[in-house]
Amino acid sequence: MTELRIGIILASIRPGRNGKAVADWVLEQAQDRDGVKYELIDLLDYPLQARCS
């Protein structure tokens, strides 16, 4: 059976963001579960651009 994979998304990219500490805590708590792989996805690591049409 394939291991379940769940992404924990950190969406704030603002300077001084507090979400990183919260996301790290959630990831630490979640990793205690068996049979599931959790991954922190930090949008700051991706070069996102706003598009206006």
C-alpha positions, 0 to 999 in steps of 0.5 A: 500500500502506498504511504499517504502524503500530506502537505502542510502549506505555509502561505504567508510570504510577508516579512516578519511572518509568524506562520513559520513557527506555527507550521514547524510545530504542526509538522512536528506534531503530525510526524508522530503518526504512522503511515503518513508522510508530511511535508512542509511546503513554504511558498517563500521557496517558490518564485510566485508573481502576481498576474493582472489581466 
